[in-house]
Amino acid sequence: MHRVIGERGRSSFCAKCLIQSVSSDLTVCKTTTYRHMSMYRGKHTALASLAALRSNSSYKLINTNNVNTIMRQGYRTSGGGDKRPELASHNRGQHSERFLYRGDLKKANRIIVKLGSAVITREDECGLALGRLASIVEQVSELQSQGKQMVLVTSGAVAFGKQKLRHEIAMSKSVRQTISVNTSGGLLQFEPRACAAAGQSGLMSLYEAMFTQYGFKTAQVLVNQRDFQNEFTSMHLVDAMSELMFYNIIPIVNANDAIASPPEMDKDLAGVISVKDNDSLAARLAVNMQADLLVLMSDVDGLHTSPPGTEGSRLVKTFSPKMDLCNVVFQGKSRVGLGGMESKVGAAAWALEKGVSVVICDGRNYGSLPSIIQGKSVGTFFTNAKNINSPVEVEAVKAKEASQTLQKLRPADRKAIIEKLADLLIERKEDILVANNRDVLLAKRGDISEQLLNRLQLTTDKLQTLATGLRQIAEKCETTLGRVLEKTRISDKLSLKKITAPIGVLLVIFESRPDCLPQVAALAICSGNGLLLKGGSEAQHSNAILYALVREALGSVQAEEGETDLRDAVALVSKREDIDDLLVLDDYINLVIPRGSSSLVRDIQQKSHGIPVLGHSEGICHVYVDENCDHDMAIKIAVDSKCDYPSACNAMETLLIHKSHIKSGLMDDICDELKKKMVRLYSGPRLQSMMKFSPPPAVSLHKEYGDLQLTLEVTDDVDGAIDHINKYGSSHTDSIVTSSDAAAKEFLECVDSACVFHNASTRFSDGYRFGLGAEVGISTSRIHARGPVGIEGLLTTKWQLEGDGHTVKEFTDGKYQYLHERLPVTVDGKEVFTPASGDSSYV
């Protein structure tokens, strides 16, 4: 401990060492370079001293009337001394431009978190919601351990004290009073200031105990309106808070509700928010502390388009006070506490104006704080950005607008765009392969499976095949949109037709498949759909150059004047966290197509909010070798199905063999050929029971390996094979090898899969091989599209009715009669009658 000699000859201790400084105009620590100043004004000195015992886990900041504050002027040091932030030198104007978008919040360092009464108080308003409070403490500790400077502004002292006083009253009652019926008409009412006085120590002890579990110490900071009334007292508060944070202590700020401070003069019109509740207190503190982020936690998840819970109410994810504040209508206040949403919005708008980013969120949701820092769409984010939509929302809006421009193009123009892209793939193949090689080298340094590495790598042959497929797609542009599927004469001069139309905007998510990008882009362009693409980070260099080629091809055709830029029809999303934001944009995105692992597909299906997901979660494909079959054909199909591309979703994962082939030798011959290809075999339970020396047991019969591994099992007949496939398969692709027409017919009709083959490799289950040109994926769902999804799977239909002033009343009155006459449509240059969509009669 360093002794400090004051000018008035009175001694004190250095705040860097310990406890107290007594009145002196200027005190200088002889062993450090810190200059501590205290201001003497008239009869009274400034308040606050840093009182602490280093052996304690909690430091208490105590206000006194007779002790001067030790105040550092700018935290200046010399030599190798401690380096502390110089708050006074921070430029707020520059700071206000730092966090315009949610993604910028990752850079936030000093974070103020305000816990509303409704967040940490029980529903009966008597005591704290310990589970929610513990969750928030865990989140704050997690961020503090990452090097963030966390400050809590908390409510709860009144509720804690109310519980304490109610307990004291209960303990003082007699047994008769306790068990008697209370006829007073309600619970006892307590004076709030008494509750606050009784609850403050308990609330702080609770925080202390909770944060100690994570290795952090806390300090209580009691404040009231007077601490913000002038620059002098405000700077003392900032000084003490900064000292605590320097020692990695978490300040816990609470309004001293035990005393009635004189009301602060309303300064709102002067550009300073008045401290009326904990929302305005947190805003003033965040600005004075020059915080990066203020998080206001409440019992609602942010601003809504209408009162939460009402029909059509939606969360406003991003809010610009300058543009939107005039349109906000507030209703009611919080069920506890002094403030409500109006108070929070006012505090948030003022703090934002002073350069502090703000998020209002529901503090009852687990993981809100880390998610906010990661840039996820939690709560309402306040920003002064000119375009208040997040970057992915902007891309989705642009894609929707550009898709409408794309639909208006002549089919020949859409064809020209796709042909241009095919040409660019060949012309720029050297640049593409260089970029892809960078991805491959980086992937090999990391922990990536051989399966994903195979999908990642591009070759000259792959690019040539890709370009050929794109040209096949281009040829279909002439007949894709507006194709008449059905025509019906409803009545005289009243005709109805059903035509093809785009779905709207597609979101396609793919892993380690850069060749997927131009394929899907071409399909979207041909079908007039907008497209948002999210590729795997392992293919970022490949995706970047391929996306640049797509934009170049789109730019080769000029849209009409005043139309949206065609290049915006396809957008590439770069960040993984953007997927969650996109999956809730059902106003802009109409279909999600994940291409990748089963875990990716399941994750997308779970997270999508109101947007249909098209895809398959697994590719457990089977080949069944029947009793009657060509031996050489069976070997050839089995080897090709497994070894042609083991990581593909249409590769065989289970080989089913008729039991007769154990003795015939065909099973041994197939296994020998597979082993030559380095395929590792596993046996099913029935095969194990039939052979003494079988391959090791399979972990599961419902297993997708994705590499050179295979499950081997035997069946009694074709019925057994069908039952096995329908039970353990994934409804993807399954094939039978047989010379029996009856067995083939039964297999083709009864196997419940998207693709069912006879005497052909499962690897044929592919959009290019089906003549679709390319595919956006393979669907195992039973609605909209199934199997390889090409252009047809990216189209929907709409009905067009042309009349001559017809009204329903005229039919009711008998003026017109319903005819419902089927009319021929043109298919491949011929007029044919198409099947009816259903009964067109009306009741």
Number of C-alpha atoms within 10 A of each C-alpha: 11 15 14 21 18 18 13 11 11 13 17 20 19 24 25 14 12 16 16 19 25 19 24 23 16 17 26 17 19 13 11 14 15 23 18 20 17 22 18 14 9 6 5 13 20 21 21 24 24 23 16 19 12 11 7 10 17 24 22 19 20 15 17 13 10 13 19 23 29 30 23 18 15 15 20 15 14 10 7 6 11 13 12 14 13 12 16 14 8 11 11 15 11 9 16 18 15 16 23 19 21 23 19 14 20 14 14 17 18 19 26 28 24 27 26 27 26 25 26 27 25 18 13 9 20 18 21 23 17 13 11 18 20 16 18 23 17 19 18 25 21 15 17 21 15 10 11 18 23 23 26 22 22 22 26 30 30 30 28 25 26 26 18 18 18 17 11 11 11 13 11 11 11 10 10 8 11 13 9 9 8 10 7 7 6 7 9 9 8 13 10 16 17 16 23 24 19 21 24 25 14 15 23 22 14 15 19 21 15 20 20 15 12 15 10 18 22 27 22 23 23 18 18 21 19 14 17 21 15 9 11 13 17 17 19 22 24 18 21 22 22 21 20 19 19 15 9 18 22 26 27 22 25 24 20 18 20 18 12 10 11 9 12 14 10 12 12 11 8 8 10 13 19 22 26 16 19 26 28 22 23 29 31 22 23 27 21 19 22 23 23 23 26 27 28 28 29 24 20 20 22 26 25 19 14 17 15 15 9 10 8 11 13 15 18 15 23 24 22 18 20 13 11 9 13 8 9 14 11 14 11 9 13 18 13 18 18 14 19 20 21 17 19 25 25 17 26 28 25 22 28 22 19 21 26 29 32 29 27 26 24 22 27 21 17 14 15 23 24 16 15 20 20 17 17 19 21 26 26 22 26 26 29 22 16 10 13 19 17 20 16 20 16 13 22 27 21 22 30 27 21 26 28 20 20 29 21 15 16 12 21 12 21 26 22 20 23 29 21 22 26 26 19 17 22 15 11 13 17 12 14 23 18 14 20 25 19 15 22 22 11 14 18 12 8 10 8 13 12 13 17 20 18 16 18 22 19 21 13 14 9 12 18 16 12 21 24 18 22 29 21 17 28 26 19 19 23 16 15 21 20 15 17 20 21 21 23 20 18 22 17 13 11 17 18 19 19 18 19 20 20 26 19 24 30 25 25 24 23 22 20 24 22 26 18 24 23 23 23 23 27 30 29 28 25 29 32 30 29 34 30 27 22 23 26 19 16 23 24 19 19 29 29 19 18 24 20 13 21 25 20 16 21 26 15 15 16 13 18 11 7 6 14 19 20 24 22 23 30 30 22 20 19 17 13 12 15 19 19 15 20 24 22 16 18 15 12 21 25 19 22 22 23 28 25 22 19 17 11 15 21 16 13 19 20 10 15 20 15 14 20 15 23 27 26 25 25 22 27 25 31 31 30 28 32 26 21 14 15 15 17 11 14 25 21 14 23 27 20 18 26 31 21 13 19 23 22 20 29 27 32 37 28 31 24 24 26 21 19 17 18 15 9 11 11 20 23 13 16 19 18 14 15 22 15 10 13 12 19 16 20 22 24 22 16 12 21 19 11 12 11 8 9 15 16 13 16 18 12 13 22 19 19 24 19 24 21 21 21 23 26 25 23 25 22 13 17 23 15 13 25 22 15 17 26 14 13 16 26 23 27 28 31 33 27 28 27 22 15 12 10 11 19 19 11 13 22 19 11 13 23 21 22 20 24 23 19 20 19 21 27 28 23 16 23 22 20 20 14 13 13 20 25 28 26 28 26 29 26 24 18 12 8 13 19 21 25 25 22 27 25 15 21 25 21 15 16 13 14 12 13 13 13 9 7 14 10 8 10 11 13 10 9 9 8 16 13 15 13 17 12 16 16 16 19 14 14 8 7 9 11 13 15 15 9 12 9 6 7 11 9 5 3
